Every structure is written in structure tokens, then in C-alpha cells.
């Protein structure tokens, strides 16, 4: 048994020294971040003055929101504050929904489609879950939007110094999310990384994919409001579900392939698009009951 004495002379050790030698108390685990709640409002035709009062906005900002119309994410905060905002909006004659962050988890983890073909009036998509048939009757909503990309500023300066990589900008991208009635996960389609079958895209990938969705998604609501959102750039995250070799097709030589080869840090707003699509899909489920 250890004793509070010197191992050489046997003298009692000073109490203050013993206190210093004691191991520090373990720090308590950090408190979990409080769950957030989103408030989404349908502001079409909303009276700007009443909207300003409900959202505590300046008159000009409320007027701009009213002019833009459509479904808008108007608040993110704790549940009590979100409920209060939603109640004020409803009292002002504005339809509003509250969404707990947990409701968006599945919708925020899309199922990537890496290839496929148009088969009559349906899509046959190849995903990590196997071949997935998609047709209008199974779709709830299609969300689409542009993807902005750029080098991180210090990386851009470095790239400019390299003879073989003198470009200072990156090609913009595009995303489609297909929200299904029977699964909260949207199917994510990226024209630049999609293997069009049987012989590849006859035009640009984006135009080809848009033409496919006009057929397979006929009559399905399309939301393209993301194009109005100012890009919120972040380090490009790994894409969910890389193309399996078993698919038997080479992935397109898109931005991710170039990034992997060059080893450069790229910023994009893919995470922002997925968040937008997640709450938009969740609201659509509530609207359709």
C-alpha cells in the first residue's frame, strides 16, 4: 500500500505537495448541444407588415420575403422560441410548420444514384441498395439546384503558382434530389458523376438528366428555390456511397475525381443543398399528410 512518506528517508510528505501530486479530477463530459427546431412558412401573398411583426423583421426585409414567396426557412432555434414564432405567423394568417432537427436526419443522408437508364416512363437507377425503379407515382417532390465550387483562398494562390494548374475557378455543379413517398431518404443525382446508360449522355449530363426527369417525374412538383440562396461554402465532404466497381462502369471525370488527383482543398455548398432539400422534403410530407 502506498504511504505519504519519502521512499528514501521515510519522512512524512508535506500535505500541500501531496495535493499537487494527486491526479486531476476528470473533466465532466461536454453538455450535449440543444436540439434545434426549424420554422418554415408559406409566405405567398403574406402582408409585409404582419409578416414583419410576426418575424420581428424590418419592413424592407419582410417586403422582400413576401415578394419572393414560396416556402421559406424563417427561424432556427430552440423548441419554445420556434413554437412562439410559428404561433405569431399563424395569427398573422401565414401557414407555418415546425420541424425538429431529428425529423431531418434521414432526409439529410441521401441515397446516391451513380448510374442508370430511362426505361419508358420510369428510371432504373443503380444505387448502393441495388437497382431502384423510380416513377412519378412513387415521387413526392423533386428538388434541384446549382452547386458552387471554389478553391480555399490559400489553396488558390498555391494553384496559381503551378504551371499545370493555373485555373483559379472550378466548374459549377448541379444536384437533383428525388423525394420518394415510401422512404424519407431522397435519391441524389449528380449529372457530373452519373453513368448514363446505355451509351452515356447524348448532350450535357445536366440537360440529359433534366430530360429524363421530365418524363419520369411528369406531374411531380419541382422545387428550384435553392438557386436563390446565397452559397454557404464549406470544405467539400466525402460523397455518400462511392461508385462500386461491381457496377461495371467508369465514373464520370467530374470535380471529385479532379480533386482527388490534385490533392487540393475545394469548398462547395453541397451540405447547404442537402439541408435545404431535407427541410423542403419534410414539409412536403407534412403538407401531403
C-alpha positions, 0 to 999 in steps of 0.5 A, a space after each residue: 500500500 502506498 504511504 505519504 512518506 519519502 521512499 528514501 528517508 521515510 519522512 512524512 510528505 508535506 500535505 500541500 505537495 501531496 495535493 499537487 501530486 494527486 491526479 486531476 479530477 476528470 473533466 465532466 463530459 461536454 453538455 450535449 448541444 440543444 436540439 434545434 427546431 426549424 420554422 418554415 412558412 408559406 409566405 405567398 401573398 403574406 402582408 409585409 407588415 404582419 409578416 414583419 411583426 410576426 418575424 420581428 423583421 424590418 419592413 424592407 426585409 419582410 417586403 422582400 420575403 413576401 415578394 419572393 414567396 414560396 416556402 421559406 426557412 424563417 427561424 432556427 432555434 430552440 423548441 419554445 422560441 420556434 413554437 412562439 414564432 410559428 404561433 405569431 405567423 399563424 395569427 398573422 394568417 401565414 401557414 407555418 410548420 415546425 420541424 425538429 432537427 431529428 425529423 431531418 436526419 434521414 432526409 439529410 443522408 441521401 441515397 446516391 444514384 451513380 448510374 442508370 437508364 430511362 426505361 419508358 416512363 420510369 428510371 432504373 437507377 443503380 444505387 448502393 441498395 441495388 437497382 431502384 425503379 423510380 416513377 412519378 407515382 412513387 415521387 413526392 417532390 423533386 428538388 434541384 439546384 446549382 452547386 458552387 465550387 471554389 478553391 480555399 483562398 490559400 489553396 488558390 494562390 498555391 494553384 496559381 503558382 503551378 504551371 499545370 494548374 493555373 485555373 483559379 475557378 472550378 466548374 459549377 455543379 448541379 444536384 437533383 434530389 428525388 423525394 420518394 413517398 415510401 422512404 424519407 431518404 431522397 435519391 441524389 443525382 449528380 449529372 457530373 458523376 452519373 453513368 448514363 446508360 446505355 451509351 452515356 449522355 447524348 448532350 450535357 449530363 445536366 440537360 440529359 438528366 433534366 430530360 429524363 426527369 421530365 418524363 419520369 417525374 411528369 406531374 411531380 412538383 419541382 422545387 428550384 428555390 435553392 438557386 436563390 440562396 446565397 452559397 454557404 461554402 464549406 470544405 467539400 465532404 466525402 460523397 455518400 456511397 462511392 461508385 462500386 466497381 461491381 457496377 461495371 462502369 467508369 465514373 464520370 471525370 467530374 470535380 471529385 475525381 479532379 480533386 482527388 488527383 490534385 490533392 487540393 482543398 475545394 469548398 462547395 455548398 453541397 451540405 447547404 443543398 442537402 439541408 435545404 432539400 431535407 427541410 423542403 422534403 419534410 414539409 412536403 410530407 407534412 403538407 401531403 399528410 
